[in-house]
Amino acid sequence: STPIQESAQYVMKTAEAYVWEHIVLPLQAEGRWIEPLMQVHDALTLEFENEQLARDVHPMMVHAMTQTFDGLSVPIETSGDWGYNLCDQEAF
């Protein structure tokens, strides 16, 4: 791996760990249905019980993907999509 690939991998691993610990587990403890589905390159896909939960979780996911790591000299930007399946996703 090159240093840039290792850095990108660190960012995704850190974001995934944050999402699991601070979003998925607490919502499951409340009885909400939320499941991590997959991670592809720089995208995390989660399944939710309904659209409203997806909209509620969106700001938490943006935080996880942009603010949970130290040592970066440039800001990271992200966006979020939702849909009833992977083909029908729309931007928030």
C-alpha positions as CSV (number, residue, x, y, z in Angstrom):
1,S,0.0,0.0,0.0
2,T,1.1,3.5,-0.7
3,P,0.9,6.1,2.1
4,I,-2.2,7.7,0.6
5,Q,-4.0,4.3,0.5
6,E,-3.0,3.7,4.1
7,S,-4.4,7.1,5.1
8,A,-7.7,6.5,3.3
9,Q,-8.0,3.1,5.0
10,Y,-7.4,4.7,8.4
11,V,-10.1,7.2,7.8
12,M,-12.6,4.5,6.8
13,K,-11.7,2.2,9.7
14,T,-12.0,5.1,12.2
15,A,-15.4,6.2,10.7
16,E,-16.7,2.6,10.7
17,A,-15.7,2.1,14.4
18,Y,-17.4,5.4,15.4
19,V,-20.6,4.5,13.5
20,W,-20.8,1.1,15.2
21,E,-20.1,2.4,18.7
22,H,-21.9,5.7,18.6
23,I,-24.7,5.2,16.2
24,V,-25.6,1.6,15.5
25,L,-25.3,0.1,19.0
26,P,-27.1,2.9,20.9
27,L,-30.0,2.9,18.4
28,Q,-30.3,-0.9,18.6
29,A,-30.3,-0.6,22.4
30,E,-33.3,1.7,22.0
31,G,-35.1,-1.0,20.0
32,R,-34.6,0.7,16.6
33,W,-33.8,-1.5,13.6
34,I,-30.5,-0.4,12.1
35,E,-27.9,-2.7,10.5
36,P,-24.6,-2.0,8.8
37,L,-24.9,-3.6,5.3
38,M,-21.6,-3.0,3.5
39,Q,-18.6,-0.7,3.0
40,V,-17.3,-0.1,-0.5
41,H,-14.3,2.1,-1.0
42,D,-15.3,5.3,0.7
43,A,-19.0,4.6,1.3
44,L,-20.8,3.0,4.2
45,T,-24.3,1.5,3.6
46,L,-26.7,1.0,6.4
47,E,-30.2,-0.5,6.5
48,F,-32.9,1.3,8.5
49,E,-36.4,0.5,9.7
50,N,-37.8,3.6,8.0
51,E,-37.0,6.7,6.1
52,Q,-37.3,8.9,9.1
53,L,-34.6,7.1,11.0
54,A,-32.4,7.4,7.9
55,R,-33.0,11.2,8.0
56,D,-32.3,11.3,11.8
57,V,-29.1,9.4,11.4
58,H,-27.8,11.4,8.4
59,P,-26.2,14.2,10.5
60,M,-24.6,11.7,12.8
61,M,-23.1,9.9,9.8
62,V,-21.8,13.1,8.3
63,H,-20.0,13.8,11.6
64,A,-18.6,10.2,11.7
65,M,-17.2,10.5,8.2
66,T,-15.8,14.0,8.6
67,Q,-14.9,14.8,12.2
68,T,-13.8,11.6,14.0
69,F,-10.1,11.5,13.2
70,D,-7.1,13.7,14.1
71,G,-4.1,14.8,12.2
72,L,-5.6,15.8,8.8
73,S,-4.5,19.1,7.4
74,V,-7.4,19.3,4.9
75,P,-11.1,19.0,5.6
76,I,-13.1,16.0,4.4
77,E,-16.5,16.5,2.8
78,T,-19.2,13.9,2.4
79,S,-22.8,13.6,1.3
80,G,-25.5,11.1,2.0
81,D,-28.1,9.2,0.0
82,W,-31.1,7.2,0.9
83,G,-33.4,4.9,-0.9
84,Y,-35.5,1.8,-0.6
85,N,-32.8,-0.1,-2.6
86,L,-29.4,0.7,-3.9
87,C,-30.6,1.6,-7.4
88,D,-33.2,4.2,-6.2
89,Q,-31.0,6.2,-3.9
90,E,-31.5,10.0,-3.7
91,A,-29.4,12.7,-2.1
92,F,-30.6,14.1,1.3
